[in-house]
């Protein structure tokens, strides 16, 4: 197991108080909560960036949908949902 790195974060008084409240509720340390929050943020941001890149790559390959086709698809879905 690799040794964890130490980083510093600055929080205002309200943010720190909220962090302490959550730490007490979870019976965990501030450091544990911050580490989990950073991990979650990084995972979600990397997933989002990969999703965006997938769209860019698709567009670069010419796999595009016209505005008119998209509007027609949306209207068909809307009519279908209204009929149900």
HTML snippet that shows the backbone in 3Dmol.js (N, CA, C, O; Angstrom):
<script src="https://3Dmol.org/build/3Dmol-min.js"></script>
<div id="view" style="width:600px;height:400px;position:relative"></div>
<script>
const pdb = `
ATOM      1  N   UNK A   1       0.845  -1.181   0.000  1.00  0.00           N
ATOM      2  CA  UNK A   1       0.000   0.000   0.000  1.00  0.00           C
ATOM      3  C   UNK A   1       0.883   1.234   0.000  1.00  0.00           C
ATOM      4  O   UNK A   1       1.848   1.323   0.759  1.00  0.00           O
ATOM      5  N   UNK A   2       0.542   2.184  -0.859  1.00  0.00           N
ATOM      6  CA  UNK A   2       1.341   3.402  -0.920  1.00  0.00           C
ATOM      7  C   UNK A   2       0.985   4.337   0.231  1.00  0.00           C
ATOM      8  O   UNK A   2      -0.135   4.332   0.743  1.00  0.00           O
ATOM      9  N   UNK A   3       1.956   5.122   0.613  1.00  0.00           N
ATOM     10  CA  UNK A   3       1.752   6.067   1.703  1.00  0.00           C
ATOM     11  C   UNK A   3       0.894   7.221   1.193  1.00  0.00           C
ATOM     12  O   UNK A   3       1.189   7.790   0.142  1.00  0.00           O
ATOM     13  N   UNK A   4      -0.169   7.574   1.929  1.00  0.00           N
ATOM     14  CA  UNK A   4      -1.017   8.671   1.455  1.00  0.00           C
ATOM     15  C   UNK A   4      -0.280  10.009   1.524  1.00  0.00           C
ATOM     16  O   UNK A   4       0.558  10.231   2.398  1.00  0.00           O
ATOM     17  N   UNK A   5      -0.609  10.884   0.593  1.00  0.00           N
ATOM     18  CA  UNK A   5      -0.036  12.228   0.576  1.00  0.00           C
ATOM     19  C   UNK A   5      -0.909  13.151   1.413  1.00  0.00           C
ATOM     20  O   UNK A   5      -2.110  12.926   1.560  1.00  0.00           O
ATOM     21  N   UNK A   6      -0.306  14.165   1.945  1.00  0.00           N
ATOM     22  CA  UNK A   6      -1.026  15.154   2.733  1.00  0.00           C
ATOM     23  C   UNK A   6      -1.200  16.402   1.879  1.00  0.00           C
ATOM     24  O   UNK A   6      -0.249  16.896   1.273  1.00  0.00           O
ATOM     25  N   UNK A   7      -2.435  16.904   1.842  1.00  0.00           N
ATOM     26  CA  UNK A   7      -2.719  18.154   1.141  1.00  0.00           C
ATOM     27  C   UNK A   7      -3.399  19.100   2.118  1.00  0.00           C
ATOM     28  O   UNK A   7      -3.856  18.685   3.184  1.00  0.00           O
ATOM     29  N   UNK A   8      -3.461  20.361   1.750  1.00  0.00           N
ATOM     30  CA  UNK A   8      -4.093  21.363   2.596  1.00  0.00           C
ATOM     31  C   UNK A   8      -5.281  21.954   1.871  1.00  0.00           C
ATOM     32  O   UNK A   8      -5.223  22.205   0.668  1.00  0.00           O
ATOM     33  N   UNK A   9      -6.352  22.173   2.601  1.00  0.00           N
ATOM     34  CA  UNK A   9      -7.535  22.824   2.048  1.00  0.00           C
ATOM     35  C   UNK A   9      -7.961  23.933   3.004  1.00  0.00           C
ATOM     36  O   UNK A   9      -7.837  23.800   4.221  1.00  0.00           O
ATOM     37  N   UNK A  10      -8.454  25.002   2.451  1.00  0.00           N
ATOM     38  CA  UNK A  10      -8.928  26.127   3.266  1.00  0.00           C
ATOM     39  C   UNK A  10     -10.454  26.159   3.213  1.00  0.00           C
ATOM     40  O   UNK A  10     -11.056  26.126   2.140  1.00  0.00           O
ATOM     41  N   UNK A  11     -11.062  26.223   4.397  1.00  0.00           N
ATOM     42  CA  UNK A  11     -12.514  26.325   4.512  1.00  0.00           C
ATOM     43  C   UNK A  11     -12.854  27.537   5.359  1.00  0.00           C
ATOM     44  O   UNK A  11     -12.115  27.893   6.277  1.00  0.00           O
ATOM     45  N   UNK A  12     -13.970  28.165   5.049  1.00  0.00           N
ATOM     46  CA  UNK A  12     -14.424  29.239   5.921  1.00  0.00           C
ATOM     47  C   UNK A  12     -15.013  28.620   7.195  1.00  0.00           C
ATOM     48  O   UNK A  12     -15.156  27.401   7.294  1.00  0.00           O
ATOM     49  N   UNK A  13     -15.348  29.467   8.156  1.00  0.00           N
ATOM     50  CA  UNK A  13     -15.831  28.964   9.447  1.00  0.00           C
ATOM     51  C   UNK A  13     -17.094  28.130   9.303  1.00  0.00           C
ATOM     52  O   UNK A  13     -17.241  27.099   9.959  1.00  0.00           O
ATOM     53  N   UNK A  14     -17.997  28.572   8.451  1.00  0.00           N
ATOM     54  CA  UNK A  14     -19.243  27.826   8.254  1.00  0.00           C
ATOM     55  C   UNK A  14     -18.968  26.456   7.644  1.00  0.00           C
ATOM     56  O   UNK A  14     -19.530  25.453   8.084  1.00  0.00           O
ATOM     57  N   UNK A  15     -18.104  26.413   6.629  1.00  0.00           N
ATOM     58  CA  UNK A  15     -17.760  25.131   6.003  1.00  0.00           C
ATOM     59  C   UNK A  15     -17.103  24.181   6.988  1.00  0.00           C
ATOM     60  O   UNK A  15     -17.384  22.983   6.992  1.00  0.00           O
ATOM     61  N   UNK A  16     -16.229  24.723   7.822  1.00  0.00           N
ATOM     62  CA  UNK A  16     -15.554  23.896   8.821  1.00  0.00           C
ATOM     63  C   UNK A  16     -16.544  23.377   9.862  1.00  0.00           C
ATOM     64  O   UNK A  16     -16.464  22.222  10.282  1.00  0.00           O
ATOM     65  N   UNK A  17     -17.468  24.226  10.271  1.00  0.00           N
ATOM     66  CA  UNK A  17     -18.484  23.800  11.237  1.00  0.00           C
ATOM     67  C   UNK A  17     -19.352  22.693  10.648  1.00  0.00           C
ATOM     68  O   UNK A  17     -19.684  21.725  11.332  1.00  0.00           O
ATOM     69  N   UNK A  18     -19.715  22.841   9.382  1.00  0.00           N
ATOM     70  CA  UNK A  18     -20.525  21.801   8.727  1.00  0.00           C
ATOM     71  C   UNK A  18     -19.743  20.496   8.599  1.00  0.00           C
ATOM     72  O   UNK A  18     -20.288  19.408   8.782  1.00  0.00           O
ATOM     73  N   UNK A  19     -18.463  20.626   8.282  1.00  0.00           N
ATOM     74  CA  UNK A  19     -17.600  19.450   8.208  1.00  0.00           C
ATOM     75  C   UNK A  19     -17.535  18.752   9.556  1.00  0.00           C
ATOM     76  O   UNK A  19     -17.632  17.527   9.632  1.00  0.00           O
ATOM     77  N   UNK A  20     -17.372  19.528  10.614  1.00  0.00           N
ATOM     78  CA  UNK A  20     -17.325  18.949  11.959  1.00  0.00           C
ATOM     79  C   UNK A  20     -18.644  18.284  12.338  1.00  0.00           C
ATOM     80  O   UNK A  20     -18.655  17.242  12.993  1.00  0.00           O
ATOM     81  N   UNK A  21     -19.752  18.890  11.924  1.00  0.00           N
ATOM     82  CA  UNK A  21     -21.063  18.283  12.198  1.00  0.00           C
ATOM     83  C   UNK A  21     -21.159  16.922  11.524  1.00  0.00           C
ATOM     84  O   UNK A  21     -21.575  15.941  12.141  1.00  0.00           O
ATOM     85  N   UNK A  22     -20.774  16.871  10.262  1.00  0.00           N
ATOM     86  CA  UNK A  22     -20.818  15.603   9.537  1.00  0.00           C
ATOM     87  C   UNK A  22     -19.859  14.593  10.137  1.00  0.00           C
ATOM     88  O   UNK A  22     -20.196  13.417  10.266  1.00  0.00           O
ATOM     89  N   UNK A  23     -18.675  15.039  10.503  1.00  0.00           N
ATOM     90  CA  UNK A  23     -17.689  14.139  11.119  1.00  0.00           C
ATOM     91  C   UNK A  23     -18.262  13.523  12.391  1.00  0.00           C
ATOM     92  O   UNK A  23     -18.100  12.328  12.638  1.00  0.00           O
ATOM     93  N   UNK A  24     -18.927  14.339  13.187  1.00  0.00           N
ATOM     94  CA  UNK A  24     -19.542  13.819  14.409  1.00  0.00           C
ATOM     95  C   UNK A  24     -20.645  12.821  14.114  1.00  0.00           C
ATOM     96  O   UNK A  24     -20.755  11.794  14.783  1.00  0.00           O
ATOM     97  N   UNK A  25     -21.460  13.119  13.118  1.00  0.00           N
ATOM     98  CA  UNK A  25     -22.560  12.225  12.760  1.00  0.00           C
ATOM     99  C   UNK A  25     -22.036  10.876  12.271  1.00  0.00           C
ATOM    100  O   UNK A  25     -22.602   9.826  12.578  1.00  0.00           O
ATOM    101  N   UNK A  26     -20.955  10.924  11.513  1.00  0.00           N
ATOM    102  CA  UNK A  26     -20.406   9.692  10.934  1.00  0.00           C
ATOM    103  C   UNK A  26     -19.368   9.012  11.828  1.00  0.00           C
ATOM    104  O   UNK A  26     -18.917   7.900  11.552  1.00  0.00           O
ATOM    105  N   UNK A  27     -19.003   9.708  12.902  1.00  0.00           N
ATOM    106  CA  UNK A  27     -17.938   9.225  13.784  1.00  0.00           C
ATOM    107  C   UNK A  27     -16.666   8.949  12.989  1.00  0.00           C
ATOM    108  O   UNK A  27     -16.026   7.907  13.134  1.00  0.00           O
ATOM    109  N   UNK A  28     -16.322   9.929  12.137  1.00  0.00           N
ATOM    110  CA  UNK A  28     -15.122   9.868  11.305  1.00  0.00           C
ATOM    111  C   UNK A  28     -14.345  11.168  11.476  1.00  0.00           C
ATOM    112  O   UNK A  28     -14.869  12.156  11.990  1.00  0.00           O
ATOM    113  N   UNK A  29     -13.118  11.154  11.049  1.00  0.00           N
ATOM    114  CA  UNK A  29     -12.285  12.354  11.148  1.00  0.00           C
ATOM    115  C   UNK A  29     -12.567  13.306   9.988  1.00  0.00           C
ATOM    116  O   UNK A  29     -13.123  12.919   8.960  1.00  0.00           O
ATOM    117  N   UNK A  30     -12.172  14.543  10.183  1.00  0.00           N
ATOM    118  CA  UNK A  30     -12.248  15.512   9.095  1.00  0.00           C
ATOM    119  C   UNK A  30     -11.481  14.991   7.886  1.00  0.00           C
ATOM    120  O   UNK A  30     -11.964  15.055   6.756  1.00  0.00           O
ATOM    121  N   UNK A  31     -10.289  14.478   8.136  1.00  0.00           N
ATOM    122  CA  UNK A  31      -9.430  14.007   7.045  1.00  0.00           C
ATOM    123  C   UNK A  31     -10.106  12.900   6.247  1.00  0.00           C
ATOM    124  O   UNK A  31     -10.007  12.876   5.020  1.00  0.00           O
ATOM    125  N   UNK A  32     -10.782  11.997   6.918  1.00  0.00           N
ATOM    126  CA  UNK A  32     -11.456  10.893   6.235  1.00  0.00           C
ATOM    127  C   UNK A  32     -12.551  11.439   5.309  1.00  0.00           C
ATOM    128  O   UNK A  32     -12.675  11.016   4.160  1.00  0.00           O
ATOM    129  N   UNK A  33     -13.339  12.384   5.830  1.00  0.00           N
ATOM    130  CA  UNK A  33     -14.437  12.951   5.045  1.00  0.00           C
ATOM    131  C   UNK A  33     -13.888  13.727   3.849  1.00  0.00           C
ATOM    132  O   UNK A  33     -14.394  13.586   2.736  1.00  0.00           O
ATOM    133  N   UNK A  34     -12.868  14.535   4.068  1.00  0.00           N
ATOM    134  CA  UNK A  34     -12.291  15.308   2.972  1.00  0.00           C
ATOM    135  C   UNK A  34     -11.703  14.377   1.912  1.00  0.00           C
ATOM    136  O   UNK A  34     -11.871  14.616   0.716  1.00  0.00           O
ATOM    137  N   UNK A  35     -11.016  13.320   2.345  1.00  0.00           N
ATOM    138  CA  UNK A  35     -10.447  12.368   1.385  1.00  0.00           C
ATOM    139  C   UNK A  35     -11.547  11.717   0.553  1.00  0.00           C
ATOM    140  O   UNK A  35     -11.408  11.582  -0.662  1.00  0.00           O
ATOM    141  N   UNK A  36     -12.637  11.315   1.198  1.00  0.00           N
ATOM    142  CA  UNK A  36     -13.757  10.712   0.465  1.00  0.00           C
ATOM    143  C   UNK A  36     -14.386  11.713  -0.498  1.00  0.00           C
ATOM    144  O   UNK A  36     -14.747  11.359  -1.621  1.00  0.00           O
ATOM    145  N   UNK A  37     -14.516  12.964  -0.057  1.00  0.00           N
ATOM    146  CA  UNK A  37     -15.102  13.991  -0.914  1.00  0.00           C
ATOM    147  C   UNK A  37     -14.227  14.238  -2.142  1.00  0.00           C
ATOM    148  O   UNK A  37     -14.736  14.372  -3.254  1.00  0.00           O
ATOM    149  N   UNK A  38     -12.934  14.298  -1.941  1.00  0.00           N
ATOM    150  CA  UNK A  38     -12.022  14.509  -3.068  1.00  0.00           C
ATOM    151  C   UNK A  38     -12.080  13.318  -4.013  1.00  0.00           C
ATOM    152  O   UNK A  38     -12.133  13.496  -5.230  1.00  0.00           O
ATOM    153  N   UNK A  39     -12.073  12.111  -3.470  1.00  0.00           N
ATOM    154  CA  UNK A  39     -12.158  10.922  -4.320  1.00  0.00           C
ATOM    155  C   UNK A  39     -13.437  10.933  -5.142  1.00  0.00           C
ATOM    156  O   UNK A  39     -13.411  10.658  -6.341  1.00  0.00           O
ATOM    157  N   UNK A  40     -14.544  11.246  -4.505  1.00  0.00           N
ATOM    158  CA  UNK A  40     -15.836  11.265  -5.209  1.00  0.00           C
ATOM    159  C   UNK A  40     -15.829  12.327  -6.303  1.00  0.00           C
ATOM    160  O   UNK A  40     -16.257  12.064  -7.427  1.00  0.00           O
ATOM    161  N   UNK A  41     -15.349  13.517  -5.982  1.00  0.00           N
ATOM    162  CA  UNK A  41     -15.304  14.593  -6.967  1.00  0.00           C
ATOM    163  C   UNK A  41     -14.428  14.205  -8.159  1.00  0.00           C
ATOM    164  O   UNK A  41     -14.824  14.379  -9.312  1.00  0.00           O
ATOM    165  N   UNK A  42     -13.252  13.685  -7.878  1.00  0.00           N
ATOM    166  CA  UNK A  42     -12.330  13.320  -8.960  1.00  0.00           C
ATOM    167  C   UNK A  42     -12.937  12.223  -9.827  1.00  0.00           C
ATOM    168  O   UNK A  42     -12.863  12.298 -11.054  1.00  0.00           O
ATOM    169  N   UNK A  43     -13.532  11.214  -9.216  1.00  0.00           N
ATOM    170  CA  UNK A  43     -14.174  10.142  -9.988  1.00  0.00           C
ATOM    171  C   UNK A  43     -15.274  10.695 -10.891  1.00  0.00           C
ATOM    172  O   UNK A  43     -15.333  10.363 -12.075  1.00  0.00           O
ATOM    173  N   UNK A  44     -16.150  11.543 -10.330  1.00  0.00           N
ATOM    174  CA  UNK A  44     -17.253  12.095 -11.110  1.00  0.00           C
ATOM    175  C   UNK A  44     -16.748  13.020 -12.214  1.00  0.00           C
ATOM    176  O   UNK A  44     -17.260  12.995 -13.334  1.00  0.00           O
ATOM    177  N   UNK A  45     -15.747  13.833 -11.899  1.00  0.00           N
ATOM    178  CA  UNK A  45     -15.221  14.769 -12.894  1.00  0.00           C
ATOM    179  C   UNK A  45     -14.533  14.022 -14.034  1.00  0.00           C
ATOM    180  O   UNK A  45     -14.701  14.387 -15.198  1.00  0.00           O
ATOM    181  N   UNK A  46     -13.763  12.983 -13.718  1.00  0.00           N
ATOM    182  CA  UNK A  46     -13.110  12.193 -14.764  1.00  0.00           C
ATOM    183  C   UNK A  46     -14.143  11.489 -15.636  1.00  0.00           C
ATOM    184  O   UNK A  46     -13.981  11.418 -16.855  1.00  0.00           O
ATOM    185  N   UNK A  47     -15.203  10.970 -15.019  1.00  0.00           N
ATOM    186  CA  UNK A  47     -16.271  10.320 -15.780  1.00  0.00           C
ATOM    187  C   UNK A  47     -16.954  11.331 -16.700  1.00  0.00           C
ATOM    188  O   UNK A  47     -17.231  11.026 -17.860  1.00  0.00           O
ATOM    189  N   UNK A  48     -17.225  12.521 -16.193  1.00  0.00           N
ATOM    190  CA  UNK A  48     -17.859  13.561 -16.988  1.00  0.00           C
ATOM    191  C   UNK A  48     -16.965  13.977 -18.150  1.00  0.00           C
ATOM    192  O   UNK A  48     -17.432  14.131 -19.278  1.00  0.00           O
ATOM    193  N   UNK A  49     -15.675  14.157 -17.868  1.00  0.00           N
ATOM    194  CA  UNK A  49     -14.742  14.561 -18.927  1.00  0.00           C
ATOM    195  C   UNK A  49     -14.639  13.480 -19.998  1.00  0.00           C
ATOM    196  O   UNK A  49     -14.528  13.799 -21.181  1.00  0.00           O
ATOM    197  N   UNK A  50     -14.674  12.208 -19.604  1.00  0.00           N
ATOM    198  CA  UNK A  50     -14.638  11.105 -20.572  1.00  0.00           C
ATOM    199  C   UNK A  50     -15.907  11.123 -21.432  1.00  0.00           C
ATOM    200  O   UNK A  50     -15.849  10.874 -22.636  1.00  0.00           O
ATOM    201  N   UNK A  51     -17.046  11.417 -20.809  1.00  0.00           N
ATOM    202  CA  UNK A  51     -18.311  11.517 -21.531  1.00  0.00           C
ATOM    203  C   UNK A  51     -18.248  12.632 -22.569  1.00  0.00           C
ATOM    204  O   UNK A  51     -18.678  12.448 -23.708  1.00  0.00           O
ATOM    205  N   UNK A  52     -17.715  13.779 -22.182  1.00  0.00           N
ATOM    206  CA  UNK A  52     -17.571  14.902 -23.110  1.00  0.00           C
ATOM    207  C   UNK A  52     -16.641  14.518 -24.256  1.00  0.00           C
ATOM    208  O   UNK A  52     -16.928  14.808 -25.417  1.00  0.00           O
ATOM    209  N   UNK A  53     -15.532  13.868 -23.930  1.00  0.00           N
ATOM    210  CA  UNK A  53     -14.581  13.472 -24.969  1.00  0.00           C
ATOM    211  C   UNK A  53     -15.207  12.479 -25.933  1.00  0.00           C
ATOM    212  O   UNK A  53     -14.931  12.512 -27.132  1.00  0.00           O
ATOM    213  N   UNK A  54     -16.049  11.599 -25.411  1.00  0.00           N
ATOM    214  CA  UNK A  54     -16.759  10.634 -26.267  1.00  0.00           C
ATOM    215  C   UNK A  54     -17.622  11.378 -27.282  1.00  0.00           C
ATOM    216  O   UNK A  54     -17.683  10.990 -28.449  1.00  0.00           O
ATOM    217  N   UNK A  55     -18.287  12.444 -26.843  1.00  0.00           N
ATOM    218  CA  UNK A  55     -19.097  13.248 -27.753  1.00  0.00           C
ATOM    219  C   UNK A  55     -18.244  13.969 -28.781  1.00  0.00           C
ATOM    220  O   UNK A  55     -18.604  14.035 -29.956  1.00  0.00           O
ATOM    221  N   UNK A  56     -17.120  14.508 -28.344  1.00  0.00           N
ATOM    222  CA  UNK A  56     -16.209  15.189 -29.273  1.00  0.00           C
ATOM    223  C   UNK A  56     -15.688  14.212 -30.317  1.00  0.00           C
ATOM    224  O   UNK A  56     -15.654  14.521 -31.508  1.00  0.00           O
ATOM    225  N   UNK A  57     -15.282  13.032 -29.860  1.00  0.00           N
ATOM    226  CA  UNK A  57     -14.781  12.017 -30.782  1.00  0.00           C
ATOM    227  C   UNK A  57     -15.861  11.605 -31.778  1.00  0.00           C
ATOM    228  O   UNK A  57     -15.580  11.423 -32.963  1.00  0.00           O
ATOM    229  N   UNK A  58     -17.090  11.460 -31.300  1.00  0.00           N
ATOM    230  CA  UNK A  58     -18.204  11.099 -32.171  1.00  0.00           C
ATOM    231  C   UNK A  58     -18.439  12.181 -33.223  1.00  0.00           C
ATOM    232  O   UNK A  58     -18.645  11.884 -34.400  1.00  0.00           O
ATOM    233  N   UNK A  59     -18.405  13.436 -32.785  1.00  0.00           N
ATOM    234  CA  UNK A  59     -18.593  14.540 -33.721  1.00  0.00           C
ATOM    235  C   UNK A  59     -17.456  14.591 -34.729  1.00  0.00           C
ATOM    236  O   UNK A  59     -17.684  14.870 -35.906  1.00  0.00           O
ATOM    237  N   UNK A  60     -16.239  14.326 -34.280  1.00  0.00           N
ATOM    238  CA  UNK A  60     -15.091  14.319 -35.190  1.00  0.00           C
ATOM    239  C   UNK A  60     -15.236  13.235 -36.270  1.00  0.00           C
ATOM    240  O   UNK A  60     -14.732  13.383 -37.383  1.00  0.00           O
ATOM    241  N   UNK A  61     -15.931  12.148 -35.922  1.00  0.00           N
ATOM    242  CA  UNK A  61     -16.171  11.083 -36.895  1.00  0.00           C
ATOM    243  C   UNK A  61     -17.368  11.396 -37.789  1.00  0.00           C
ATOM    244  O   UNK A  61     -17.691  10.625 -38.692  1.00  0.00           O
ATOM    245  N   UNK A  62     -18.021  12.522 -37.537  1.00  0.00           N
ATOM    246  CA  UNK A  62     -19.175  12.921 -38.345  1.00  0.00           C
ATOM    247  C   UNK A  62     -20.481  12.322 -37.876  1.00  0.00           C
ATOM    248  O   UNK A  62     -21.484  12.402 -38.586  1.00  0.00           O
ATOM    249  N   UNK A  63     -20.496  11.737 -36.721  1.00  0.00           N
ATOM    250  CA  UNK A  63     -21.706  11.124 -36.174  1.00  0.00           C
ATOM    251  C   UNK A  63     -22.525  12.197 -35.456  1.00  0.00           C
ATOM    252  O   UNK A  63     -22.477  12.325 -34.232  1.00  0.00           O
ATOM    253  N   UNK A  64     -23.269  12.956 -36.239  1.00  0.00           N
ATOM    254  CA  UNK A  64     -24.025  14.085 -35.717  1.00  0.00           C
ATOM    255  C   UNK A  64     -25.510  13.907 -35.978  1.00  0.00           C
ATOM    256  O   UNK A  64     -25.909  13.184 -36.891  1.00  0.00           O
ATOM    257  N   UNK A  65     -26.316  14.564 -35.178  1.00  0.00           N
ATOM    258  CA  UNK A  65     -27.765  14.582 -35.365  1.00  0.00           C
ATOM    259  C   UNK A  65     -28.159  16.028 -35.622  1.00  0.00           C
ATOM    260  O   UNK A  65     -27.760  16.924 -34.878  1.00  0.00           O
ATOM    261  N   UNK A  66     -28.932  16.257 -36.664  1.00  0.00           N
ATOM    262  CA  UNK A  66     -29.332  17.625 -36.986  1.00  0.00           C
ATOM    263  C   UNK A  66     -30.336  18.138 -35.957  1.00  0.00           C
ATOM    264  O   UNK A  66     -30.983  17.363 -35.253  1.00  0.00           O
ATOM    265  N   UNK A  67     -30.445  19.440 -35.891  1.00  0.00           N
ATOM    266  CA  UNK A  67     -31.422  20.073 -34.996  1.00  0.00           C
ATOM    267  C   UNK A  67     -32.833  19.609 -35.336  1.00  0.00           C
ATOM    268  O   UNK A  67     -33.636  19.326 -34.447  1.00  0.00           O
ATOM    269  N   UNK A  68     -33.128  19.534 -36.633  1.00  0.00           N
ATOM    270  CA  UNK A  68     -34.460  19.128 -37.076  1.00  0.00           C
ATOM    271  C   UNK A  68     -34.770  17.686 -36.662  1.00  0.00           C
ATOM    272  O   UNK A  68     -35.871  17.394 -36.196  1.00  0.00           O
ATOM    273  N   UNK A  69     -33.795  16.788 -36.834  1.00  0.00           N
ATOM    274  CA  UNK A  69     -33.992  15.391 -36.438  1.00  0.00           C
ATOM    275  C   UNK A  69     -34.183  15.277 -34.928  1.00  0.00           C
ATOM    276  O   UNK A  69     -34.997  14.483 -34.455  1.00  0.00           O
ATOM    277  N   UNK A  70     -33.439  16.061 -34.188  1.00  0.00           N
ATOM    278  CA  UNK A  70     -33.553  16.020 -32.735  1.00  0.00           C
ATOM    279  C   UNK A  70     -34.912  16.529 -32.284  1.00  0.00           C
ATOM    280  O   UNK A  70     -35.529  15.948 -31.392  1.00  0.00           O
ATOM    281  N   UNK A  71     -35.381  17.608 -32.895  1.00  0.00           N
ATOM    282  CA  UNK A  71     -36.695  18.141 -32.554  1.00  0.00           C
ATOM    283  C   UNK A  71     -37.798  17.144 -32.902  1.00  0.00           C
ATOM    284  O   UNK A  71     -38.757  16.993 -32.144  1.00  0.00           O
ATOM    285  N   UNK A  72     -37.672  16.465 -34.038  1.00  0.00           N
ATOM    286  CA  UNK A  72     -38.660  15.462 -34.432  1.00  0.00           C
ATOM    287  C   UNK A  72     -38.661  14.301 -33.450  1.00  0.00           C
ATOM    288  O   UNK A  72     -39.723  13.801 -33.082  1.00  0.00           O
ATOM    289  N   UNK A  73     -37.491  13.873 -33.028  1.00  0.00           N
ATOM    290  CA  UNK A  73     -37.385  12.785 -32.046  1.00  0.00           C
ATOM    291  C   UNK A  73     -38.037  13.197 -30.733  1.00  0.00           C
ATOM    292  O   UNK A  73     -38.787  12.430 -30.131  1.00  0.00           O
ATOM    293  N   UNK A  74     -37.742  14.419 -30.298  1.00  0.00           N
ATOM    294  CA  UNK A  74     -38.306  14.905 -29.048  1.00  0.00           C
ATOM    295  C   UNK A  74     -39.825  14.982 -29.118  1.00  0.00           C
ATOM    296  O   UNK A  74     -40.514  14.563 -28.188  1.00  0.00           O
ATOM    297  N   UNK A  75     -40.343  15.509 -30.203  1.00  0.00           N
ATOM    298  CA  UNK A  75     -41.796  15.619 -30.368  1.00  0.00           C
ATOM    299  C   UNK A  75     -42.452  14.245 -30.365  1.00  0.00           C
ATOM    300  O   UNK A  75     -43.514  14.067 -29.768  1.00  0.00           O
ATOM    301  N   UNK A  76     -41.832  13.276 -31.024  1.00  0.00           N
ATOM    302  CA  UNK A  76     -42.382  11.911 -31.044  1.00  0.00           C
ATOM    303  C   UNK A  76     -42.403  11.329 -29.633  1.00  0.00           C
ATOM    304  O   UNK A  76     -43.377  10.687 -29.240  1.00  0.00           O
ATOM    305  N   UNK A  77     -41.334  11.550 -28.871  1.00  0.00           N
ATOM    306  CA  UNK A  77     -41.296  11.063 -27.483  1.00  0.00           C
ATOM    307  C   UNK A  77     -42.356  11.755 -26.639  1.00  0.00           C
ATOM    308  O   UNK A  77     -43.006  11.123 -25.805  1.00  0.00           O
ATOM    309  N   UNK A  78     -42.525  13.036 -26.854  1.00  0.00           N
ATOM    310  CA  UNK A  78     -43.506  13.811 -26.109  1.00  0.00           C
ATOM    311  C   UNK A  78     -44.927  13.288 -26.403  1.00  0.00           C
ATOM    312  O   UNK A  78     -45.731  13.096 -25.491  1.00  0.00           O
ATOM    313  N   UNK A  79     -45.210  13.067 -27.680  1.00  0.00           N
ATOM    314  CA  UNK A  79     -46.533  12.540 -28.057  1.00  0.00           C
ATOM    315  C   UNK A  79     -46.753  11.155 -27.474  1.00  0.00           C
ATOM    316  O   UNK A  79     -47.846  10.845 -27.001  1.00  0.00           O
ATOM    317  N   UNK A  80     -45.725  10.324 -27.505  1.00  0.00           N
ATOM    318  CA  UNK A  80     -45.829   8.966 -26.962  1.00  0.00           C
ATOM    319  C   UNK A  80     -46.114   9.029 -25.455  1.00  0.00           C
ATOM    320  O   UNK A  80     -46.971   8.299 -24.956  1.00  0.00           O
ATOM    321  N   UNK A  81     -45.409   9.886 -24.743  1.00  0.00           N
ATOM    322  CA  UNK A  81     -45.607   9.989 -23.297  1.00  0.00           C
ATOM    323  C   UNK A  81     -47.007  10.521 -22.985  1.00  0.00           C
ATOM    324  O   UNK A  81     -47.634  10.080 -22.022  1.00  0.00           O
ATOM    325  N   UNK A  82     -47.498  11.455 -23.783  1.00  0.00           N
ATOM    326  CA  UNK A  82     -48.821  12.017 -23.565  1.00  0.00           C
ATOM    327  C   UNK A  82     -49.908  10.977 -23.801  1.00  0.00           C
ATOM    328  O   UNK A  82     -50.961  11.018 -23.165  1.00  0.00           O
ATOM    329  N   UNK A  83     -49.651  10.036 -24.723  1.00  0.00           N
ATOM    330  CA  UNK A  83     -50.636   9.006 -25.062  1.00  0.00           C
ATOM    331  C   UNK A  83     -50.706   7.911 -23.997  1.00  0.00           C
ATOM    332  O   UNK A  83     -51.685   7.168 -23.929  1.00  0.00           O
ATOM    333  N   UNK A  84     -49.696   7.818 -23.192  1.00  0.00           N
ATOM    334  CA  UNK A  84     -49.659   6.725 -22.187  1.00  0.00           C
ATOM    335  C   UNK A  84     -50.430   7.033 -20.953  1.00  0.00           C
ATOM    336  O   UNK A  84     -50.483   6.212 -20.037  1.00  0.00           O
TER     337      UNK A  84
END
`;
const viewer = $3Dmol.createViewer("view");
viewer.addModel(pdb, "pdb");
viewer.setStyle({}, {cartoon: {color: "spectrum"}});
viewer.zoomTo();
viewer.render();
</script>
